[in-house]
Amino acid sequence: MTPAPRGPLTSVLDLFSSVWLGVTLLVLLFVYSALGSSGYPTRPWIWEGHVWERIREYSWAEMTEYEWFNWWPFLVLIGLICLNLTVVTLRRIPLNIINAGVWMVHTGLIILAIGCVIYFGLKVEGDVAVARGRLVLTPPEGPAVSMLAMPGNVVQSKD
């Protein structure tokens, strides 16, 4: 008796049911995240002042963290990890009380991954002026006025 022919969908499902594919994707995500956020130098002995130069400043990937974690390789890795977790959970782990913890962990990881993508998708980068004090100016010919102590602030007379 010959086995039933397997279609392409079954082959793709078998690939994404692999725990080793998930481990490989997680290692790739770890390396990608480490390179993007830890400041690993591309050339080991580049020394500018007292700070190691970061990989994004001396390589093809001259990006901010915002750009690095919004770039397509990160989004593809996150998507593949979520797909792998979903397929592995549905195909290999029976839904019963004994396996409820595994289902909850996998669901939590997917929620964290989606939250990460949403966070970096909505994140706004930039500088914000923070007022740390207030100045009280008392001119000899008029009443005292106050203003926030920030660069560029001026007090205009009402004359």
SVG drawing of the C-alpha trace seen along z (x, -y; Angstrom):
<svg xmlns="http://www.w3.org/2000/svg" viewBox="-9 -103 51 105">
<polyline fill="none" stroke="black" stroke-width="0.4" points="0.0,0.0 1.4,-3.4 1.1,-6.4 -1.2,-9.2 0.5,-11.9 1.4,-15.0 0.4,-18.4 2.4,-21.6 0.3,-22.9 1.1,-19.9 4.8,-20.4 4.6,-24.0 2.6,-23.0 5.2,-20.4 8.0,-23.0 6.2,-25.4 5.4,-22.6 9.1,-22.1 10.4,-23.1 13.9,-23.5 12.6,-26.1 11.3,-28.0 14.6,-27.8 16.5,-28.9 14.1,-31.9 14.5,-32.9 18.3,-32.8 18.1,-35.0 15.8,-37.4 18.2,-37.5 21.2,-38.3 19.3,-40.9 18.0,-42.6 21.5,-42.5 23.1,-44.1 20.4,-46.7 20.3,-47.8 23.4,-46.9 25.9,-49.0 28.2,-46.1 31.1,-47.7 31.7,-46.5 35.4,-47.0 36.6,-45.8 39.1,-48.7 37.2,-51.8 37.5,-54.2 36.0,-57.7 36.8,-59.6 35.6,-57.3 32.6,-55.6 32.6,-52.6 31.1,-53.5 27.9,-51.5 27.4,-49.1 24.7,-51.4 27.1,-54.3 29.9,-52.6 28.0,-50.1 25.4,-49.9 22.7,-50.0 23.0,-53.6 19.7,-53.6 18.2,-54.7 16.7,-52.0 13.3,-53.1 14.3,-52.5 16.1,-49.2 13.1,-47.7 10.7,-49.0 12.7,-47.5 11.4,-44.6 13.8,-41.9 12.6,-42.5 8.9,-42.4 9.5,-39.2 11.2,-37.5 8.4,-38.4 5.8,-37.2 7.6,-33.9 8.0,-33.3 4.3,-34.0 3.3,-31.7 5.6,-29.0 4.3,-29.2 0.7,-29.1 1.2,-26.1 3.3,-24.2 0.7,-24.8 -2.3,-23.8 -0.7,-20.8 1.5,-19.3 0.0,-20.3 -3.4,-18.9 -5.7,-21.4 -6.4,-19.8 -5.9,-20.8 -2.4,-19.3 -1.2,-21.4 -3.0,-24.6 0.2,-26.2 2.0,-25.6 -0.9,-27.1 -0.9,-30.1 2.9,-30.6 2.6,-30.4 -0.3,-32.8 1.6,-35.2 4.6,-35.1 2.4,-35.9 0.8,-38.8 4.3,-40.1 5.4,-40.0 2.4,-41.8 2.8,-44.4 6.4,-44.9 5.4,-45.5 2.7,-47.9 5.0,-49.7 7.7,-50.3 5.1,-51.1 3.6,-53.9 6.8,-55.1 7.7,-58.8 11.3,-59.8 12.6,-63.2 13.7,-65.7 11.4,-67.2 12.2,-70.4 11.6,-69.8 11.1,-72.9 13.0,-72.5 12.5,-75.8 10.9,-79.2 12.7,-82.6 11.2,-85.7 12.4,-88.8 12.0,-92.2 12.8,-95.1 13.5,-98.5 10.6,-100.2 7.9,-97.6 6.2,-94.7 7.9,-91.3 7.3,-88.7 8.0,-85.0 8.9,-82.7 10.0,-79.0 13.8,-78.6 14.1,-77.2 16.3,-78.1 14.5,-80.5 11.9,-81.7 11.3,-85.5 9.2,-87.8 7.5,-90.5 6.4,-93.8 2.8,-94.8 3.7,-98.3"/>
</svg>
